[in-house]
Amino acid sequence: MTKNDESLDLVKQAIRDAGLRATPARIATLQLLRESASPLTHAVVAEHLAATGVDKATAFRNLNDMTDVGLLRRTEVGDHVWRFEAIMAGGEHDNGHPHFLCVDCGTVSCLDDVKLTAGSQRASEKVGEVTEILLRGHCNECR
C-alpha cells in the first residue's frame, strides 16, 4: 500500500467516523484541505474541484457539512469571506492556532507554533473564551 492509498483510506475513515458518507466530492475536499498550508476560500476549493466534476454548490454544501461535523474549521478574517481548513487533532491545524493576515495582499497563513502564554490564557478567561487569534501585518512578500 502506498502512502497515497493510506492517506486516502484515512480520509475516507475520518469522513465516515464523522457520520457522513465518503463521497468522491467529500474525499477530494478533505484531501485538498488536509494538504493545504493555509485556509482556503470556497472559491479556491471549488476551482480545484471543478476538474473532477464537482460544481460550486456541491463544494459549498460539503464544506458546510464537514464543518458542522467537526472535520473542518470555518474562519472569517474581517473581509466577509469564509475560509476553511482541516482540523487534525494532535497535529497541524489542531484547534486553536492563530492566523496571520497580510493587510496588503490578503494572504492568510497558519501560525501553528504560536500559542497564548499561560498568563495570557488566564487574563483572557476573565472576559471569556478565546476562539480565534488573528494577527494582521505585512507579509514578507509585501514588506
SEVO-329524 format. One line per 8 residues: number of its first residue (from 1); for each residue x, y, z of N, C-alpha, C, O. Coordinates in pm, whole numbers, plus 50000, padded with zeros to 5 digits. Each point is the difference from the previous one (the first is absolute). Layout:
N
NUM	X Y Z X Y Z X Y Z X Y Z  ...
% end
This chain:
143
1	50085 49882 50000 49915 50118 50000 50090 50125 50000 50091 50010 50082  49883 50083 49828 50080 50122 49992 49950 50101 50101 49892 49986 50059  50189 50118 49960 49962 50105 50095 49870 50067 49957 49917 50033 50085  50063 49987 49783 49877 50062 49952 49878 49913 50028 49894 50052 50036  50120 49814 49948 49890 49909 50031 49967 50006 50148 49883 50000 50038  50221 50004 50046 49981 50008 50145 49931 50130 50036 49908 50001 50082  50136 50109 49857 49941 50131 50025 49853 50000 49957 49915 50055 50070  50056 49886 49815 49864 49992 49951 49912 49921 50097 49887 50039 50029
9	50165 49849 50020 49925 49920 50097 49972 50078 50128 49891 49991 50056  50208 50087 49990 49981 50081 50122 49896 50108 49979 49920 50028 50089  50080 50034 49793 49902 50103 49969 49860 49940 49995 49906 50055 50059  50080 49834 49872 49869 49933 49993 49950 49964 50140 49882 50021 50031  50206 49925 50051 49960 49958 50135 49962 50120 50086 49904 49992 50077  50168 50118 49910 49968 50121 50078 49861 50050 49964 49924 50041 50088  50043 49957 49784 49868 50045 49956 49891 49907 50055 49898 50046 50051  50126 49826 49938 49901 49902 50052 49987 50010 50151 49889 49995 50053
17	50224 50020 50017 49996 50012 50146 49920 50123 50044 49943 50001 50109  50055 50103 49806 49925 50122 50032 49851 49985 49969 49922 50091 50026  50040 49793 49918 49859 49975 49973 49953 50040 49861 49880 50005 49974  50214 50022 49936 49965 50037 49863 50037 49888 49905 50085 49916 50031  49852 50083 49853 50039 49905 49895 50129 50051 49936 50016 50120 49977  50074 49789 49994 50129 50036 49939 49984 50007 49848 50044 49910 49928  49892 50198 50025 49979 50017 49856 50130 50049 49936 50087 50054 50069  49928 49927 49800 50121 50049 49933 50024 50150 50022 50114 50043 50017
25	49779 50036 49982 50015 50145 50020 50048 50032 50141 50086 50087 50017  49862 49845 50083 50045 50023 50139 50144 49955 50018 50079 50068 50064  49954 49818 49879 50136 49949 50011 50098 50099 49938 50102 50033 50060  49867 50014 49819 50088 50095 49931 50012 50131 50079 50108 50058 50007  49782 49986 50051 50000 50125 50078 50088 49986 50124 50084 50086 50027  49897 49807 50048 50078 49982 50123 50147 49977 49969 50086 50050 50072  49945 49876 49822 50140 49982 49961 50064 50134 49966 50112 50029 50044  49818 50052 49877 50053 50132 49962 50029 50085 50122 50106 50061 50010
33	49800 49943 50084 50019 50085 50118 50105 49944 50095 50070 50077 50065  49943 49792 49943 50105 49942 50084 50139 50026 49943 50097 50009 50075  49913 50004 49795 50129 50025 49935 50035 50148 49993 50115 50035 49972  49788 50052 50054 50022 50144 49989 50074 50054 50122 49974 49958 50113  50117 50135 49864 50076 50062 50109 49925 50116 50064 50043 50053 50102  49844 49987 49837 49923 50111 50055 49852 49978 49969 49966 49919 49914  49946 50153 50155 49857 49987 49973 49967 50041 49856 50063 50091 49945  49839 49843 49994 49961 50028 49862 49856 50050 49995 49915 49955 50077
41	50059 50138 49833 49865 50050 49980 49918 49898 49921 50055 49911 49937  49813 50105 50069 49911 49916 49920 50038 50010 49853 50002 49899 49930  50027 50222 50023 50034 50019 49858 50123 49920 49960 50003 49938 49894  50099 50062 50190 50123 49926 49970 49973 49850 50003 50046 49926 49913  49879 50028 50187 49966 49858 50008 49920 49959 49876 50030 49898 49938  49870 50180 50027 49916 49968 49884 50082 49998 49871 49978 49915 49914  50115 50177 50074 50086 50004 49880 50085 49873 49990 50012 49942 49892  50046 50015 50219 50080 49877 50001 49917 49877 49968 50046 49910 49929
49	49831 50086 50122 49916 49882 49983 49925 49998 49868 49947 49896 49961  50048 50216 49969 49927 50007 49872 50054 49898 49900 49924 49944 49922  50206 50034 50080 50062 49904 49906 49949 49858 50023 50005 49917 49909  49946 50054 50211 49948 49866 50030 49848 49993 49982 49939 49898 50030  50001 50211 49920 49857 50001 49974 49914 50045 50116 49878 49986 49995  50182 50068 50110 49925 50048 50116 49959 50145 49975 50086 50085 49975  49784 49943 50031 49953 50137 49976 50012 50084 50128 50021 49947 50109  49965 50184 49875 50017 50093 50112 49901 49976 50114 50036 50010 50117
57	49841 49958 49849 49898 49978 50104 50034 49876 50083 49986 50001 50122  50058 49892 49811 50039 49879 50073 50120 50027 50088 50005 49955 50115  50092 50119 49832 50119 50034 50079 49958 50078 50125 50049 49971 50109  49863 50127 49876 49956 50081 50114 49924 49917 50102 50022 50012 50120  49888 49904 49832 49922 49914 50089 50091 49905 50078 49982 49980 50120  50117 49961 49811 50092 49908 50068 50088 50072 50101 50027 49946 50107  50018 50174 49861 50080 50078 50096 49919 50024 50127 50051 49983 50111  49824 50057 49874 49916 50026 50117 49965 49873 50076 50001 50000 50123
65	49969 49891 49805 49970 49873 50066 50120 49952 50082 49984 49956 50114  50135 50052 49828 50119 49953 50071 50038 50093 50115 50062 49957 50097  49903 50171 49892 50019 50092 50111 49906 49965 50115 50039 49997 50116  49836 49975 49849 49899 49967 50101 50036 49876 50082 49964 49992 50118  50107 49911 49821 50034 49877 50072 50141 50004 50059 50046 49899 50055  50023 50215 49934 50129 50016 50066 50123 49956 49921 50108 49987 50057  49877 49988 49814 50118 49966 49917 50073 50124 49952 50120 49996 49974  49806 50115 50013 50057 50125 49951 49970 50112 50098 49904 49993 50077
73	50177 50110 49917 49977 50124 50074 49975 50110 49898 50068 50007 49898  49834 50078 50131 49968 50113 49912 50047 50127 50071 49970 50022 50117  50103 50060 49809 50057 50122 50057 49968 50118 49910 50000 49988 49878  49972 50125 50182 49977 50125 49926 50096 50103 50059 49998 50023 50121  50084 50038 49795 50108 50086 50049 49971 50149 49983 50091 50082 49998  49781 49952 49989 49964 50141 49991 49969 50047 49859 49966 50116 49980  50046 49795 49922 49972 50039 49862 49871 49940 49948 49972 50006 49880  49947 49937 50210 49870 49942 49967 50011 49880 49906 49906 49972 49925
81	50207 49959 50077 50022 49881 49919 50033 49885 50095 50094 50010 50078  49829 49882 49916 50029 49884 50084 50117 49923 49942 50010 49980 49879  50079 49977 50209 50112 49913 49962 49986 49872 50082 49955 50001 50115  50084 49890 49824 49984 49868 50062 50135 49932 50012 50086 50014 49913  49932 49912 50198 50121 49920 50017 49965 49872 50075 49905 49995 50077  50175 49904 49897 49977 49871 50065 50040 50006 50146 50099 50065 50035  49825 49869 50049 50035 49986 50141 50062 49862 50016 49936 49898 49974  50188 50100 50069 50070 49874 50019 50053 49997 50142 50107 50054 50027
89	49819 49884 50062 50034 49998 50143 50140 49949 50023 50041 49898 49944  50032 50174 50139 50134 49958 50039 50109 50032 49900 50117 49972 50025  49848 50087 49865 50101 50030 49899 49982 50140 49947 49947 50088 50068  50099 49932 49808 49980 50129 49938 49850 50030 49996 49919 49909 49987  50047 50213 50025 49863 50047 49990 49910 49940 50108 49882 49974 49975  50174 50005 50145 49912 49959 50108 49925 50122 50048 50021 50110 49949  49892 49873 50146 49918 50112 50044 50084 50112 50060 50093 49974 50076  49873 50148 49890 50053 50114 50070 50128 50064 49950 50058 50080 50073
97	49988 49890 49808 50120 50070 49956 49964 50134 49937 49893 50014 49941  50195 50085 50071 49973 50133 49944 50026 50004 49849 50061 49911 49943  49889 50196 49996 50023 50025 49859 50063 50138 49984 49980 50089 50083  50096 49928 49809 50060 50128 49965 49937 50046 49869 50000 49926 49902  49947 50196 50097 49939 50058 49881 50087 50115 49951 50025 50095 50074  50020 49895 49802 50075 50111 49940 49899 50106 49958 49910 49972 49920  50104 50149 50133 49906 50107 49970 50020 50057 49861 49918 50078 49952  50193 49884 49982 50026 50048 49864 49943 49906 49894 49924 50044 49914
105	50113 49828 50091 49960 49906 49895 49885 49908 50040 49943 49932 49915  50022 50066 50214 49888 49919 50045 50032 49854 50027 49909 49923 50031  50216 50038 49959 50039 49862 50026 49978 49966 50147 50032 50079 50088  49911 49803 49937 49980 49951 50136 50093 49881 50021 50000 49906 49921  50079 50098 50186 50094 49893 50032 49972 49946 50139 49961 50074 50090  50061 49796 49926 49985 49937 50131 50127 50022 50081 50111 49992 49947  49872 50035 50182 50112 50014 50093 49987 49889 50104 49966 50024 50116  50061 49853 49839 49978 49883 50085 50082 50001 50128 49957 49944 50101
113	50161 50118 49896 50088 49996 50117 49977 50114 50098 50063 50004 50105  49849 50090 49862 49974 50115 50088 49886 49963 50095 49891 49964 49955  50133 50047 50174 49899 49966 50102 49989 50114 50099 50094 50078 50018  49791 49933 50048 49985 50094 50110 50086 49953 50117 50010 49880 50027  50053 50213 50041 50073 49964 50121 49900 49966 50110 49882 50035 49989  50164 49899 50115 49911 49965 50111 49938 50125 50060 49882 50001 50034  50198 50106 49980 49949 50126 50056 49895 50062 49909 49900 50053 50049  50121 49941 49821 49903 50054 49904 49870 49920 50004 49891 50057 49989
121	50121 49812 50026 49880 49917 50009 49919 50034 50124 49878 50011 49994  50190 50005 50119 49930 50035 50125 49932 50136 49986 49886 50018 50043  50184 50079 49899 49943 50133 49984 49880 49998 49906 49899 50066 50027  50109 49858 49864 49889 49995 49906 49879 49928 50059 49887 50034 49967  50136 49868 50121 49889 49927 50062 49916 50090 50090 49885 49968 50029  50172 50144 50015 49924 50094 50083 49888 50067 49920 49899 50042 50057  50120 49969 49810 49898 50066 49918 49923 49903 49912 49893 50035 49950  50159 49845 50030 49929 49903 49916 50093 49895 49944 50115 49988 50043
129	49835 49936 49860 50076 49892 49937 50058 50048 49868 49927 50050 49914  50202 49936 50068 50064 50035 49873 49972 49888 49902 50034 49884 50025  49904 50150 49863 49971 49899 49898 50085 50018 49876 50009 49910 49916  50054 50206 50072 50082 50024 49882 50097 50115 50028 49966 50096 50069  50154 49891 49877 50099 50108 50009 50039 50036 49858 50038 49913 49922  49954 50215 50045 50036 50048 49868 50102 50112 50014 49975 50101 50066  50139 49879 49873 50104 50104 49997 49998 50062 49862 49990 49930 49899  50019 50202 50095 50001 50072 49873 50133 50070 49984 50058 50049 50097
137	49989 49955 49781 50126 50068 49973 50035 49991 49854 49913 49982 49914  50216 50031 50057 50050 49996 49863 50085 49875 49982 50099 49982 50071  49863 49931 49835 50075 49878 49977 50138 50033 49941 50025 50113 49956  50062 49790 50044 50137 50023 49950 50001 50038 49853 50089 50073 49955  49814 49879 49969 49993 50034 49856 49962 50147 49980 50045 50062 49903  49875 49993 50185 49949 50137 49984 50083 50106 50072 49988 50119 49970  50096 49839 50124 50077 50100 50075 50098 50072 49911 50073 50087 50048
% end
